[in-house]
Amino acid sequence: MTILVIAEHDNKVVAPATLNTVAAAAKIGGDIHVLVSGQGVGAVAEAAAKIAGVAKVLVADNAAYAHQLPENVAPLVAELGKGYSHILAAATSNGKNILPRVAAQLDVDQISEIISVESADTFKRPIYAGNAIATVQSNAAVKVITVRATGFDPVAAEGGSASVEAVAAAHDAGTSSFVGEELAKSDRPELTAAKIVVSGGRGMQNGDNFKHLYALADKLGAAVGASRAAVDAGFVPNDMQVGQTGKIVAPQLYIAVGISGAIQHLAGMKDSKVIVAINKDEEAPIFQVADYGLVADLFEAIPELEKLV
């Protein structure tokens, strides 16, 4: 078996989720090839070649792939993917955008957000917001799979010595074009890669009160997240949302502040190693999954906690 992993990157560096995806591929077994598509991605290809367990790196360096438009990348992956037993990508916005198109072009089913590899054709994935785990077996000639990064420990970013091979194929569907992007900038760790996450919910009352969480996070070296309720209320931007329709995180420590613990939110953070909940409602569902719970007014508890850090 030979497995094709689609690298997640920004044309400069390899995203951490790629290491988790390679880890999932290693569980399946066989040779692992990594596809790097983009423009000016020489540094990304070099980094991908050093990933432990990778045998070959395919590089498609073309202006058509500069912004990872799925209409252009999907035909490339489908063309290359015909020669592989499995095609894997991280279940990021890019992966979710590209792989369903690949599956359609290859006329096979897609298996989404796997969290475990049982065998080369059998995988486990969460359903019903993580309240049930489905075991899925596929007999497709090419298995197209997205990987939930939090389900697999990342492989080492160094230590590999894969060969690098250029791919000449260039697909420009001409049906979409890149207009622009607005990226949130922060000195704090990226939410899905942070070892500590501090999240706020509707209990924060307004966006200005998130300054208490920012101050605590800065002392802890943590990322700041939010529940969907806080995002929908306009307290913070949606790129901070943790949950089923937001980002999936699994840090070493997750501090939930003023979050009731709706199923939608729990689906995004319940795999955290240690969960701490602060809420004045002792009946809040979040306490059912928390390792440590504090029933208190968050506006008193957070400043006190900040003083102790």
N, C-alpha and C positions, 0 to 999 in steps of 0.2 A: 504494500500500500504506500502511496505517496500523498501527502496532505498539503494543500495550498492554504496558507494563512495570509489574509489581507492586512497589511500593516496600517496601523492608525498613526497619522503623523500630520504635521503642519508645514511640510516641505523643509523643515529645519531639524527637528528632533523627533525621535520615535516616542509615541505616547505610551505611558506605563501599561495601558490596557492590552497592548500588543504582547507584552511578556506573559500576561495571564492567558491570552489566547494560545500562545505557543505552548504553555503548560497544559492546556486542554488537549492540544494536538499530540503532545507527548504521551498523554494517557491513552489515546487511541492507538498509538504505535505506528511505526513506519518512518520513512524519510519525510522531513519537514522542509518545504520550500516557502519562502516569504515573498509576496509581491509588493513592491514599492512603486506606486504610480503617482506622478506629480510632475512638477517642473522645477529644475534645479535641485534635485533630490540626491545629489552625490553623497552628502554627509549622512543623510538618512540611510542610504544603502550601506554605507560603511558601518554604521551603528547596528543595522539589522544583521550584518554578516557576523558580528561579534556575539550575538545572542546565543546562549547555550542551547545546543540541540538542533540548531538550524543547519541544514546541509547545503542549501542554495538560496541565493537571493536573486529574484527577477526584477529588473528595473525598467519601468516604462516611463521615460522622461520625455514629456511632450506638453506643449502648451494646452492641449485639449484636456489634460488631467490636472491642470494647475490648481483648481479650486475643488477638486473631487466631486464634480457634478455627476450625480448617479447616472444620468442619461448617457454619459460618455464612458464612465468607469465600468458600468455593468456589462456592456458588450465585450470589453477587454477581458474581464474576469470570466465571463461565460465561454469565450473563445479559448482561453488558456485552461479553464477548469475542466474541459472535456477529457483531459488526460490525467485527471486526478480522481482519487477515490472519495476524498472529502474536501470541501471548501469551507474554511472557517473565518469568521470575522468577529471582533468584539461587538457586543450589543450596545453600541454607542449610536448617536444620531446618524453618523455616516454608515455604520454597519447595517443599521435597520433600514437605511435608505437604499443601499446598494444590493444587498443579498436577496431580498424578495424579487427584484428584477432579474437577478441572475438565475434564481430558481425557476422563474417563469420562462426564461429563454432556454433553459435546459430541460424544461417540461418535467420537473421533479418537485416534490414537496420540500418545504423548508422546516427545519426544527429550530424553534426560537428559544434563546436565552437558557441554554443548558447550564446546569450547576454540577453535573456529575457525569462521568463516562463509565458505563457499566461494561461495555464491550465495543467493538468497532462499529456495530450497528444499533446499539441500544444506549439510550441516554435518559437522564432525569431532568425535568424542567418544572418550575413552579407554575401553577395555574390558580385561578380564583384569588388573585392578589396574594399569592404565597400561602394560602390556607390549605392547599393540597399540592402534593408532588406527583406529577404524572411520569410514568416510565414509558418511553416511546421507542419503538423499534422501526427502523426504516430499511426497506429492501431496494431503495433507489440506487441506480448505477453510480450516481454522484450525490453524495450527501451534503446538502447545503445547510450550514449550521451557524447560528449566532451564539456567542458565549457570554454569559453573565460573568464579568470579571471578578466579582466578589466570591464566586464559587471555586476559584482556583488560585493557589499561591503562585506568584510570578516566578518565572525561571530567572536565572542570573543574566544580567545585561551584558556581562563580559565573559570571556572564556571560549567563545565559539570561533570558528575560522571557516565560515562558509564561502563558497565560490560566488562570484557576482557575474550575472549574465544579463546583457541588454536585450530588451524586447522591442522590436521595431513597430509593432502594431499600434496604430493611432486611430481612435474612433472619435469622431466629432459628429454627434447626431444633429447638431444645428437646431435643436428644439428648445434649448435653454441657454442662458448666458449669465455670467456672474456680474451682478450690479454693484454690490458692496456689502460690507459687514461692519457691525458695531460690537466690539469685544469688550467685555467688562475686564478691567485691569485691577489687580489687587496684589499686595505684597504678602498676603496670607497664602497658605498652601491651596492647591486646587482641591475642590470639594471631594471628588471621587478618589483622590490619592492621599488625602490627609490621614495621619494616624490618630488625630483627635478632631472631633467635630462638635461644635456647640450650635444647637439649633433652637430657634424661637418659634412660637406659635401665636395663635390669636390672643393668648394671654398677655402678649407684649403690648397690646392696646393700640400702638401706633408705630410708625417707622422710626421716629426719633428715639424711642426707647431701646431700639436695637443697639444703641451706642454702648449700653451696659454689656451686651454680649460681645461686641467688638473689643471692648477693653479687656474682658476676660480671655477672649480668644488670643489676643496679642500676647498676653502673659503666658499662655499655655502653648503658643505656637500652633494654634488650631485654625481650622477652616470654620466658616460660619454658614449654617444652612437655615432652612425655614420649612414650615409645614405649608401645605397647599392653602390652608385657610389664611395664613399670613400673606402669602403671595396674592391670592385672590382679593384680599382686602387692600392691596396696594402698599403694604408696609415695606416690602423689599422686591427687587426684580426677580423674574421667574427663573433666572439661571441659578438661584440659590435654593430652589425647591427640591426637597428630598421626599421621595415617595414613588408610588406606582407610576404616576405620570410625570415624575421628575427624575432625579438622579438616584441611583442605587449605591449606597455606601456601606462599608463594613470596616470602620476604623477600630483601632484598639480600644478607644474610649468614645462613647457618644453621650453627650449631655443634652437632654431634652428639657427645654425651659418653657413653661406655659403651653405645653402641647398636650392635648387631651388623649391622643393615641388612637385616632381613627385608623381603620384597616388600611386605607390608602397610604397613610404615612408609615405605618408599621412595615408594609411591604418593602419600603425602601431602606430600612435601617435595622431590622430585627436580627440581622446576621452580625451586628457589631459585637465585638468580644465582651465589652463591659458597657452596660447601659445605665445611666444615672438619670433619674427623672425628678424634676422640681415642679410641683404643682400645688395650688392651695386646695384643690378638690381631691380629697382622699379616695374618692370613688372613680377617679379618672382611669380609663382602660390602660393608659401607659404604664401604670404601676404593675400590671399583670405580666409585663415582659421585662420590666426593669430589674437589674441586679441590686441597685440601691435606689431608694426613693426617699424624697424629702417633702413632707407636706408643709408648705410654707409660702408666704407671700414672696414671689420672685424678686420684687423690687427691694426687699430687705435681704433676701438670701444671696443674690448675685453680688452686690457690693461687699458683703461679708466674705463671700468665697474669694472674691478678687483680692481682698486684703491678705488672705492666707496663702495665696499662690506666690 
